[in-house]
Amino acid sequence: MENFADRLIAVIRNKNSPVAVGLDPYFQLIPDAIKQPFTSLLKQNSLEYAASVILEFNRQVIDVVAPHVGIVKPQIAFYEMYGWWGVKAYAETILYAKEKGLIVIGDVKRGDVPSTAEAYAAAHIGETRIGEITAIPFAADAATVNPYMGSDSLLPFIQTAKGHGKGIFVLVKTSNPLSGEFQDILCGQKKLHEIIAEKTNEWGSALMGSEGYSAIGAVVGATYPQEIATLRKIMPKTYFLVPGYGAQGATAKDIKHCFNPDGLGAIINASRSILYAYSTPPWKEKYNMTTWRNAAEEAVIAMNKELREILT
């Protein structure tokens, strides 16, 4: 079974792009033209209406970005808020992205006691046995995980990833403004996030691919460029999933050190700055909700260009 990191590198090379497009559907920003065909559902079931709109929006976004990137990252919270209809939209979004040949990272941030973690791992990157039948609940290629509860809470994810050729991304240094409240606490001579990085590197040694990278990656926020170089030294062969680019303020220069000299080692995520580019400069003056697809495509092309320039 092919290692997840090898599959990831193959699709990055094929598209010549380290970009992951985050599928974070803010309902109020979805164009009215997408909502219109579903308005008959609004009075019957508003949750089903919203989930149907989101799924159609995601499909159109995927159609726009698939020629330019090889990875998408749906954040499950934006689907769970619409109940089981939203979760169904999440599952169908994953299937549609995979039909288009994209790698899907399920941003689920799971982590719990071992028995519960085993169930989460089976749901998101594994399979579920029902009597004599085996079924795949969500077909994501990788999932984000929370290490707060210790190694035994992540071992089920690691074992499931190994058994199914999938990947995980461990939360190491996140992009939110107050991440340092806990992640920067000094534990002896090291910050807590540095200790988590060391463990992530250790866990990853058991899932190395032929390209020299591990199927166990790390979430490292672009909004903390001063920590990036240190974390790259601690985790030299770990793939970084890097949020914070675009709408959160990080630039291409901020994430330069996420990459190794071989040009590999990082996936740069952007969500709002691509999906809703029509509402932000420089596209705001040129496009609107009717022409949002053009703005999204131009935004992802521009992001690819910026990243290629720092990798040259």
One Martini backbone bead per residue (centre of mass of N, CA, C, O) as a GRO file, in nm:
protein
  312
    1MET     BB    1   0.095   0.038   0.024
    2GLU     BB    2   0.084   0.358  -0.025
    3ASN     BB    3   0.219   0.625   0.090
    4PHE     BB    4   0.092   0.925   0.167
    5ALA     BB    5   0.340   1.108   0.107
    6ASP     BB    6   0.378   1.006  -0.182
    7ARG     BB    7   0.101   1.096  -0.287
    8LEU     BB    8   0.134   1.391  -0.219
    9ILE     BB    9   0.383   1.450  -0.393
   10ALA     BB   10   0.264   1.364  -0.663
   11VAL     BB   11   0.037   1.585  -0.673
   12ILE     BB   12   0.221   1.830  -0.644
   13ARG     BB   13   0.384   1.776  -0.902
   14ASN     BB   14   0.151   1.759  -1.106
   15LYS     BB   15   0.047   2.068  -1.018
   16ASN     BB   16   0.264   2.257  -0.912
   17SER     BB   17   0.140   2.245  -0.595
   18PRO     BB   18   0.111   2.336  -0.229
   19VAL     BB   19  -0.196   2.370  -0.231
   20ALA     BB   20  -0.471   2.417  -0.002
   21VAL     BB   21  -0.818   2.409  -0.014
   22GLY     BB   22  -1.045   2.547   0.191
   23LEU     BB   23  -1.369   2.412   0.292
   24ASP     BB   24  -1.531   2.704   0.413
   25PRO     BB   25  -1.871   2.751   0.445
   26TYR     BB   26  -2.003   3.063   0.417
   27PHE     BB   27  -2.321   3.119   0.366
   28GLN     BB   28  -2.334   3.439   0.320
   29LEU     BB   29  -2.105   3.410   0.071
   30ILE     BB   30  -2.287   3.263  -0.105
   31PRO     BB   31  -2.417   3.268  -0.392
   32ASP     BB   32  -2.741   3.315  -0.502
   33ALA     BB   33  -2.732   3.124  -0.753
   34ILE     BB   34  -2.697   2.868  -0.570
   35LYS     BB   35  -2.955   2.899  -0.386
   36GLN     BB   36  -3.208   2.915  -0.571
   37PRO     BB   37  -3.271   2.597  -0.638
   38PHE     BB   38  -3.333   2.558  -0.297
   39THR     BB   39  -3.580   2.733  -0.182
   40SER     BB   40  -3.801   2.507  -0.135
   41LEU     BB   41  -3.650   2.403   0.137
   42LEU     BB   42  -3.660   2.631   0.348
   43LYS     BB   43  -3.953   2.574   0.480
   44GLN     BB   44  -3.911   2.270   0.540
   45ASN     BB   45  -3.566   2.273   0.569
   46SER     BB   46  -3.305   2.467   0.658
   47LEU     BB   47  -3.072   2.262   0.686
   48GLU     BB   48  -3.101   2.125   0.412
   49TYR     BB   49  -3.070   2.375   0.246
   50ALA     BB   50  -2.782   2.455   0.335
   51ALA     BB   51  -2.642   2.185   0.261
   52SER     BB   52  -2.711   2.193  -0.043
   53VAL     BB   53  -2.563   2.454  -0.107
   54ILE     BB   54  -2.282   2.369  -0.010
   55LEU     BB   55  -2.238   2.134  -0.201
   56GLU     BB   56  -2.260   2.295  -0.463
   57PHE     BB   57  -2.036   2.492  -0.402
   58ASN     BB   58  -1.808   2.284  -0.372
   59ARG     BB   59  -1.824   2.169  -0.655
   60GLN     BB   60  -1.751   2.436  -0.796
   61VAL     BB   61  -1.484   2.483  -0.660
   62ILE     BB   62  -1.348   2.223  -0.751
   63ASP     BB   63  -1.370   2.281  -1.055
   64VAL     BB   64  -1.187   2.535  -1.040
   65VAL     BB   65  -0.919   2.413  -0.875
   66ALA     BB   66  -0.825   2.131  -0.994
   67PRO     BB   67  -0.619   2.238  -1.221
   68HIS     BB   68  -0.419   2.380  -0.973
   69VAL     BB   69  -0.476   2.155  -0.753
   70GLY     BB   70  -0.445   1.857  -0.511
   71ILE     BB   71  -0.588   2.000  -0.250
   72VAL     BB   72  -0.825   1.953   0.019
   73LYS     BB   73  -0.994   2.122   0.324
   74PRO     BB   74  -1.234   2.025   0.518
   75GLN     BB   75  -1.427   2.177   0.776
   76ILE     BB   76  -1.650   2.021   0.983
   77ALA     BB   77  -1.796   2.254   1.137
   78PHE     BB   78  -1.942   2.374   0.871
   79TYR     BB   79  -2.139   2.107   0.884
   80GLU     BB   80  -2.241   2.038   1.174
   81MET     BB   81  -2.428   2.302   1.199
   82TYR     BB   82  -2.639   2.117   0.998
   83GLY     BB   83  -2.620   1.848   1.086
   84TRP     BB   84  -2.675   1.563   0.908
   85TRP     BB   85  -2.678   1.722   0.643
   86GLY     BB   86  -2.391   1.835   0.673
   87VAL     BB   87  -2.241   1.564   0.696
   88LYS     BB   88  -2.329   1.468   0.419
   89ALA     BB   89  -2.187   1.699   0.267
   90TYR     BB   90  -1.908   1.623   0.359
   91ALA     BB   91  -1.898   1.338   0.235
   92GLU     BB   92  -1.965   1.432  -0.062
   93THR     BB   93  -1.727   1.618  -0.096
   94ILE     BB   94  -1.509   1.405  -0.079
   95LEU     BB   95  -1.601   1.232  -0.318
   96TYR     BB   96  -1.580   1.452  -0.535
   97ALA     BB   97  -1.279   1.517  -0.501
   98LYS     BB   98  -1.184   1.225  -0.569
   99GLU     BB   99  -1.301   1.218  -0.857
  100LYS     BB  100  -1.084   1.465  -0.925
  101GLY     BB  101  -0.799   1.368  -0.782
  102LEU     BB  102  -0.802   1.452  -0.484
  103ILE     BB  103  -0.676   1.539  -0.186
  104VAL     BB  104  -0.806   1.472   0.151
  105ILE     BB  105  -0.836   1.685   0.437
  106GLY     BB  106  -0.962   1.625   0.748
  107ASP     BB  107  -1.078   1.883   0.960
  108VAL     BB  108  -1.123   1.747   1.298
  109LYS     BB  109  -0.952   1.743   1.563
  110ARG     BB  110  -0.887   1.472   1.700
  111GLY     BB  111  -0.903   1.342   2.051
  112ASP     BB  112  -0.869   1.054   2.272
  113VAL     BB  113  -0.930   0.796   2.411
  114PRO     BB  114  -0.847   0.503   2.273
  115SER     BB  115  -1.135   0.392   2.205
  116THR     BB  116  -1.234   0.658   2.072
  117ALA     BB  117  -1.001   0.698   1.872
  118GLU     BB  118  -1.063   0.444   1.710
  119ALA     BB  119  -1.336   0.547   1.606
  120TYR     BB  120  -1.238   0.803   1.469
  121ALA     BB  121  -1.038   0.665   1.276
  122ALA     BB  122  -1.244   0.488   1.130
  123ALA     BB  123  -1.420   0.721   1.024
  124HIS     BB  124  -1.188   0.913   0.872
  125ILE     BB  125  -0.937   0.675   0.780
  126GLY     BB  126  -1.117   0.418   0.766
  127GLU     BB  127  -1.315   0.148   0.892
  128THR     BB  128  -1.636  -0.026   0.923
  129ARG     BB  129  -1.781  -0.285   1.106
  130ILE     BB  130  -2.083  -0.477   0.993
  131GLY     BB  131  -2.034  -0.754   1.073
  132GLU     BB  132  -1.945  -0.868   0.745
  133ILE     BB  133  -1.924  -0.562   0.691
  134THR     BB  134  -1.744  -0.309   0.509
  135ALA     BB  135  -1.710   0.045   0.577
  136ILE     BB  136  -1.692   0.391   0.455
  137PRO     BB  137  -1.767   0.684   0.594
  138PHE     BB  138  -1.494   0.846   0.534
  139ALA     BB  139  -1.265   0.933   0.250
  140ALA     BB  140  -1.021   1.038   0.370
  141ASP     BB  141  -0.661   1.075   0.361
  142ALA     BB  142  -0.678   1.273   0.612
  143ALA     BB  143  -0.610   1.398   0.956
  144THR     BB  144  -0.666   1.592   1.222
  145VAL     BB  145  -0.486   1.610   1.544
  146ASN     BB  146  -0.493   1.586   1.907
  147PRO     BB  147  -0.225   1.561   2.163
  148TYR     BB  148  -0.316   1.633   2.463
  149MET     BB  149  -0.366   1.312   2.570
  150GLY     BB  150  -0.147   1.162   2.420
  151SER     BB  151  -0.020   0.885   2.268
  152ASP     BB  152  -0.273   0.691   2.310
  153SER     BB  153  -0.464   0.892   2.139
  154LEU     BB  154  -0.286   0.841   1.856
  155LEU     BB  155  -0.230   0.542   1.787
  156PRO     BB  156  -0.492   0.473   1.628
  157PHE     BB  157  -0.423   0.666   1.394
  158ILE     BB  158  -0.149   0.546   1.317
  159GLN     BB  159  -0.249   0.257   1.260
  160THR     BB  160  -0.462   0.333   1.049
  161ALA     BB  161  -0.275   0.474   0.853
  162LYS     BB  162  -0.093   0.230   0.800
  163GLY     BB  163  -0.330   0.025   0.707
  164HIS     BB  164  -0.453   0.261   0.473
  165GLY     BB  165  -0.266   0.488   0.353
  166LYS     BB  166  -0.262   0.726   0.554
  167GLY     BB  167  -0.300   1.043   0.734
  168ILE     BB  168  -0.155   1.284   0.969
  169PHE     BB  169  -0.212   1.596   1.166
  170VAL     BB  170  -0.041   1.754   1.411
  171LEU     BB  171  -0.084   1.969   1.662
  172VAL     BB  172   0.161   2.219   1.730
  173LYS     BB  173   0.137   2.523   1.575
  174THR     BB  174  -0.100   2.745   1.582
  175SER     BB  175  -0.266   3.039   1.428
  176ASN     BB  176  -0.383   3.148   1.668
  177PRO     BB  177  -0.336   3.413   1.883
  178LEU     BB  178  -0.362   3.214   2.168
  179SER     BB  179  -0.169   2.960   2.146
  180GLY     BB  180   0.057   3.043   2.365
  181GLU     BB  181  -0.077   2.981   2.639
  182PHE     BB  182   0.030   2.671   2.589
  183GLN     BB  183   0.243   2.622   2.349
  184ASP     BB  184   0.468   2.833   2.508
  185ILE     BB  185   0.529   2.676   2.740
  186LEU     BB  186   0.765   2.611   2.973
  187CYS     BB  187   0.957   2.293   2.975
  188GLY     BB  188   1.207   2.396   3.094
  189GLN     BB  189   1.383   2.454   2.783
  190LYS     BB  190   1.097   2.403   2.652
  191LYS     BB  191   0.846   2.419   2.452
  192LEU     BB  192   0.563   2.255   2.407
  193HIS     BB  193   0.568   2.251   2.089
  194GLU     BB  194   0.853   2.118   2.079
  195ILE     BB  195   0.773   1.852   2.211
  196ILE     BB  196   0.558   1.775   2.004
  197ALA     BB  197   0.754   1.773   1.767
  198GLU     BB  198   0.930   1.541   1.869
  199LYS     BB  199   0.701   1.332   1.873
  200THR     BB  200   0.622   1.355   1.577
  201ASN     BB  201   0.895   1.259   1.471
  202GLU     BB  202   0.885   0.985   1.614
  203TRP     BB  203   0.620   0.876   1.494
  204GLY     BB  204   0.711   0.914   1.186
  205SER     BB  205   0.938   0.687   1.159
  206ALA     BB  206   0.713   0.449   1.093
  207LEU     BB  207   0.600   0.631   0.813
  208MET     BB  208   0.796   0.611   0.575
  209GLY     BB  209   0.872   0.704   0.262
  210SER     BB  210   1.043   0.694  -0.041
  211GLU     BB  211   1.081   1.028  -0.029
  212GLY     BB  212   1.142   1.090   0.300
  213TYR     BB  213   0.847   1.104   0.414
  214SER     BB  214   0.586   1.134   0.633
  215ALA     BB  215   0.248   1.048   0.726
  216ILE     BB  216   0.331   1.237   0.966
  217GLY     BB  217   0.221   1.543   1.044
  218ALA     BB  218   0.206   1.914   1.077
  219VAL     BB  219   0.071   2.187   1.242
  220VAL     BB  220   0.179   2.512   1.107
  221GLY     BB  221   0.170   2.838   1.154
  222ALA     BB  222   0.217   3.128   0.956
  223THR     BB  223   0.187   3.343   1.208
  224TYR     BB  224   0.484   3.198   1.313
  225PRO     BB  225   0.783   3.243   1.173
  226GLN     BB  226   0.986   3.216   1.419
  227GLU     BB  227   0.915   2.896   1.458
  228ILE     BB  228   0.960   2.743   1.190
  229ALA     BB  229   1.266   2.687   1.182
  230THR     BB  230   1.272   2.517   1.439
  231LEU     BB  231   1.064   2.299   1.347
  232ARG     BB  232   1.222   2.202   1.100
  233LYS     BB  233   1.463   2.087   1.265
  234ILE     BB  234   1.291   1.883   1.431
  235MET     BB  235   1.116   1.824   1.140
  236PRO     BB  236   1.261   1.735   0.849
  237LYS     BB  237   1.032   1.483   0.755
  238THR     BB  238   0.783   1.676   0.782
  239TYR     BB  239   0.469   1.759   0.701
  240PHE     BB  240   0.330   2.071   0.652
  241LEU     BB  241   0.039   2.229   0.777
  242VAL     BB  242  -0.047   2.568   0.659
  243PRO     BB  243  -0.195   2.806   0.821
  244GLY     BB  244  -0.269   3.174   0.758
  245TYR     BB  245  -0.304   3.234   0.473
  246GLY     BB  246  -0.419   3.549   0.391
  247ALA     BB  247  -0.677   3.623   0.589
  248GLN     BB  248  -0.461   3.598   0.846
  249GLY     BB  249  -0.181   3.755   0.705
  250ALA     BB  250  -0.001   3.571   0.565
  251THR     BB  251   0.286   3.523   0.370
  252ALA     BB  252   0.517   3.390   0.169
  253LYS     BB  253   0.760   3.473   0.348
  254ASP     BB  254   0.660   3.335   0.617
  255ILE     BB  255   0.678   3.022   0.469
  256LYS     BB  256   0.959   2.950   0.355
  257HIS     BB  257   1.067   2.757   0.610
  258CYS     BB  258   0.874   2.511   0.558
  259PHE     BB  259   1.072   2.441   0.349
  260ASN     BB  260   1.282   2.259   0.178
  261PRO     BB  261   1.538   2.248  -0.051
  262ASP     BB  262   1.344   2.049  -0.235
  263GLY     BB  263   1.044   2.197  -0.212
  264LEU     BB  264   0.942   2.042   0.029
  265GLY     BB  265   0.714   1.994   0.332
  266ALA     BB  266   0.453   2.173   0.226
  267ILE     BB  267   0.122   2.298   0.303
  268ILE     BB  268  -0.083   2.562   0.179
  269ASN     BB  269  -0.348   2.722   0.326
  270ALA     BB  270  -0.663   2.832   0.169
  271SER     BB  271  -0.982   2.992   0.182
  272ARG     BB  272  -1.122   3.280   0.169
  273SER     BB  273  -0.912   3.397  -0.048
  274ILE     BB  274  -1.064   3.208  -0.264
  275LEU     BB  275  -1.372   3.160  -0.232
  276TYR     BB  276  -1.397   3.502  -0.162
  277ALA     BB  277  -1.241   3.693  -0.366
  278TYR     BB  278  -1.471   3.888  -0.468
  279SER     BB  279  -1.455   4.045  -0.161
  280THR     BB  280  -1.148   4.108  -0.233
  281PRO     BB  281  -0.856   4.219  -0.272
  282PRO     BB  282  -0.831   4.289  -0.616
  283TRP     BB  283  -1.135   4.169  -0.701
  284LYS     BB  284  -1.367   4.359  -0.602
  285GLU     BB  285  -1.359   4.563  -0.859
  286LYS     BB  286  -1.424   4.315  -1.078
  287TYR     BB  287  -1.608   4.136  -0.891
  288ASN     BB  288  -1.881   3.909  -0.809
  289MET     BB  289  -2.120   3.676  -0.745
  290THR     BB  290  -2.137   3.606  -1.052
  291THR     BB  291  -1.792   3.608  -1.080
  292TRP     BB  292  -1.649   3.421  -0.858
  293ARG     BB  293  -1.493   3.206  -1.021
  294ASN     BB  294  -1.279   3.396  -1.140
  295ALA     BB  295  -1.161   3.490  -0.872
  296ALA     BB  296  -1.078   3.212  -0.762
  297GLU     BB  297  -0.886   3.137  -0.991
  298GLU     BB  298  -0.698   3.381  -0.971
  299ALA     BB  299  -0.615   3.333  -0.674
  300VAL     BB  300  -0.480   3.052  -0.711
  301ILE     BB  301  -0.277   3.140  -0.924
  302ALA     BB  302  -0.138   3.358  -0.752
  303MET     BB  303  -0.048   3.172  -0.524
  304ASN     BB  304   0.126   2.986  -0.689
  305LYS     BB  305   0.321   3.205  -0.785
  306GLU     BB  306   0.429   3.294  -0.510
  307LEU     BB  307   0.541   3.012  -0.424
  308ARG     BB  308   0.730   2.963  -0.664
  309GLU     BB  309   0.916   3.208  -0.608
  310ILE     BB  310   1.023   3.100  -0.321
  311LEU     BB  311   1.124   2.813  -0.458
  312THR     BB  312   1.347   2.917  -0.672
   0.00000   0.00000   0.00000
